């Protein structure tokens, strides 16, 4: 029981050390430019105070859908969800401790089959199986905001969970900047390695403006 409590406390400390937007987050709007090879796409993105996402004025529908998915990912990581609500029903046990100090945390009761590693009060690795796709995310570097950390350099490896064959590998470099009282994504560089090809996607956000809080 003591080991379970230790595993839970270690993971909880890392989980609660992540930077998230508070309940007063007003949302924001920004211009977006996506560059991929010779292609350049522009438009606008909006995250509302309720964390709903809108992407508009992007001529290419596939690119618009991709940007929408990317902004939903941003919301997922910045949304504040209390630990007990997110993980209260899960059971945590200690796994291996590697020489770097990364402690494996094995989770039971998680719908997505998640396991983690934590190091220096940060989540260093996330491993999940979702249907016909398994993935591992490695956290490499972070931005310290004074109110928690933001993962700024990380990679993802996607595999077939039955054969363990690598399907796709991705590397991310995220830049967050303070806008008013909140840190907001202003650039993301993604390198996607798939079927022997590497695609570089550079997404930049400009003219970022916080929305005005709704009148009470």
Legacy VTK file of the C-alpha trace (Angstrom):
# vtk DataFile Version 3.0
C-alpha trace
ASCII
DATASET POLYDATA
POINTS 216 float
0.000 0.000 0.000
2.864 2.369 0.804
4.339 1.782 -2.679
0.944 2.507 -4.260
0.662 5.737 -2.289
4.196 6.729 -3.304
3.457 6.054 -6.985
0.228 8.049 -6.800
1.917 10.964 -5.030
4.801 11.043 -7.536
2.434 11.116 -10.497
0.084 13.603 -8.878
2.973 16.022 -8.178
4.040 15.889 -11.845
0.440 16.154 -13.094
-0.285 19.203 -10.953
3.020 20.811 -11.972
1.824 21.187 -15.586
0.935 24.718 -16.711
-2.806 25.049 -17.325
-5.158 27.946 -17.942
-7.234 28.957 -14.919
-11.005 29.437 -14.678
-10.712 33.088 -15.685
-9.093 32.286 -19.053
-10.950 34.533 -21.541
-9.907 32.771 -24.733
-8.019 34.340 -27.623
-7.914 34.899 -31.363
-4.892 34.794 -33.679
-3.881 34.798 -37.307
-2.301 31.523 -38.393
0.154 30.682 -41.176
1.000 27.073 -42.002
3.980 26.299 -44.224
4.618 22.827 -45.593
7.103 22.504 -48.425
6.131 25.037 -51.099
2.608 25.384 -49.714
1.517 28.314 -47.555
-1.921 28.425 -45.932
-3.359 31.272 -43.859
-6.437 31.769 -41.730
-7.643 32.578 -38.223
-7.975 30.512 -35.075
-10.068 31.189 -32.003
-10.192 29.473 -28.637
-13.235 30.591 -26.669
-13.457 30.995 -22.905
-15.280 27.639 -22.730
-12.281 26.173 -24.636
-14.281 25.592 -27.796
-12.144 25.855 -30.952
-12.868 27.617 -34.243
-10.666 27.701 -37.367
-11.825 29.967 -40.180
-10.785 31.438 -43.539
-8.477 28.542 -44.486
-8.993 27.811 -48.180
-7.892 24.161 -48.023
-10.428 22.063 -46.100
-7.885 19.360 -45.181
-5.521 21.968 -43.748
-8.392 23.590 -41.853
-9.310 20.224 -40.291
-5.655 19.599 -39.414
-5.384 22.991 -37.700
-8.611 22.336 -35.818
-7.209 19.030 -34.528
-3.969 20.744 -33.545
-5.817 23.451 -31.605
-7.924 20.823 -29.864
-4.652 19.208 -28.745
-3.517 22.573 -27.371
-6.747 22.839 -25.381
-6.371 19.273 -24.067
-2.964 20.092 -22.596
-3.820 23.551 -21.251
-7.267 22.702 -19.829
-7.308 22.459 -16.066
-8.834 19.211 -14.822
-8.500 18.394 -11.116
-6.398 15.304 -10.432
-9.199 13.416 -8.698
-11.544 13.990 -11.634
-8.953 12.876 -14.194
-7.297 10.026 -12.285
-9.216 9.466 -9.054
-10.365 5.963 -10.010
-6.941 4.787 -11.235
-4.497 2.607 -9.309
-0.820 3.535 -9.503
2.185 1.287 -8.915
5.917 1.869 -9.233
7.728 0.320 -12.177
11.375 0.543 -13.170
13.696 3.395 -12.206
16.220 4.153 -14.954
19.704 5.648 -14.398
18.502 9.127 -15.411
16.082 9.158 -12.489
13.008 8.561 -14.639
10.488 6.575 -12.572
7.996 4.362 -14.387
4.404 4.662 -13.107
2.095 1.793 -14.051
-1.608 2.665 -14.159
-4.603 0.358 -13.739
-8.147 1.519 -14.386
-7.276 3.966 -17.167
-9.594 3.593 -20.172
-6.754 4.299 -22.614
-4.219 1.903 -21.085
-1.868 4.719 -20.098
1.495 4.316 -18.405
3.897 7.113 -17.529
7.413 7.982 -16.447
8.078 10.968 -14.193
11.348 12.780 -13.543
12.067 16.041 -11.692
8.343 16.537 -11.029
7.544 16.414 -14.741
5.862 13.768 -16.890
8.764 12.465 -18.977
6.919 9.779 -20.957
3.338 8.873 -21.852
2.486 5.450 -23.283
-1.036 4.692 -24.505
-2.962 2.206 -26.620
-6.018 3.577 -28.402
-7.773 0.956 -30.510
-5.530 -0.008 -33.407
-2.848 2.539 -32.523
-0.263 2.583 -29.759
1.934 5.590 -29.106
4.708 6.760 -26.828
5.440 10.447 -26.237
8.914 11.382 -24.961
9.246 14.749 -23.199
12.681 16.310 -23.831
12.631 19.986 -22.836
10.255 22.310 -21.032
9.432 25.955 -20.490
9.143 27.011 -16.855
6.374 29.601 -16.531
6.465 30.160 -12.776
3.021 28.545 -12.666
4.002 25.126 -13.961
5.933 23.697 -16.901
5.026 23.424 -20.571
6.574 20.667 -22.672
8.377 22.511 -25.467
10.364 19.738 -27.181
8.892 16.249 -27.465
8.539 13.315 -29.838
5.843 10.760 -30.577
6.234 7.234 -31.961
3.123 5.492 -33.292
3.054 1.687 -33.593
0.745 -1.145 -34.545
-0.038 -2.618 -31.097
-0.268 -6.158 -32.496
2.939 -6.244 -34.558
4.870 -3.405 -32.813
5.659 -2.045 -36.302
6.444 1.675 -36.352
3.800 3.488 -38.411
4.861 7.103 -37.931
7.319 9.196 -35.928
6.880 12.893 -35.142
9.063 15.534 -33.495
7.583 18.729 -32.049
9.081 22.077 -31.088
6.538 24.349 -29.399
7.035 28.027 -28.584
4.814 29.591 -25.942
4.807 33.280 -25.107
3.022 35.268 -22.391
0.026 37.211 -23.689
-1.490 39.183 -20.829
-1.669 36.766 -17.907
-1.549 33.613 -20.017
0.976 31.604 -21.991
-0.195 30.934 -25.546
1.265 28.822 -28.366
2.849 31.135 -30.957
4.758 28.606 -33.077
4.903 24.866 -33.634
7.412 23.064 -35.839
6.552 19.444 -36.628
8.770 16.908 -38.397
6.810 13.854 -39.519
8.681 10.715 -40.571
6.487 8.224 -42.410
7.053 5.674 -45.174
10.638 6.820 -45.699
9.700 10.492 -46.101
10.103 13.473 -43.786
7.625 16.350 -43.909
8.331 19.652 -42.140
5.311 21.679 -41.026
5.846 25.165 -39.590
2.795 26.776 -37.961
3.042 30.363 -36.731
0.456 32.356 -34.816
0.522 36.162 -34.917
-1.629 39.099 -33.781
-2.620 37.065 -30.742
-5.296 38.884 -28.733
-7.041 37.752 -25.577
-10.818 37.989 -25.771
-12.682 40.289 -23.446
-14.211 38.457 -20.479
-17.962 38.054 -20.769
-19.927 40.718 -18.898
-21.587 39.428 -15.747
LINES 1 217
216 0 1 2 3 4 5 6 7 8 9 10 11 12 13 14 15 16 17 18 19 20 21 22 23 24 25 26 27 28 29 30 31 32 33 34 35 36 37 38 39 40 41 42 43 44 45 46 47 48 49 50 51 52 53 54 55 56 57 58 59 60 61 62 63 64 65 66 67 68 69 70 71 72 73 74 75 76 77 78 79 80 81 82 83 84 85 86 87 88 89 90 91 92 93 94 95 96 97 98 99 100 101 102 103 104 105 106 107 108 109 110 111 112 113 114 115 116 117 118 119 120 121 122 123 124 125 126 127 128 129 130 131 132 133 134 135 136 137 138 139 140 141 142 143 144 145 146 147 148 149 150 151 152 153 154 155 156 157 158 159 160 161 162 163 164 165 166 167 168 169 170 171 172 173 174 175 176 177 178 179 180 181 182 183 184 185 186 187 188 189 190 191 192 193 194 195 196 197 198 199 200 201 202 203 204 205 206 207 208 209 210 211 212 213 214 215
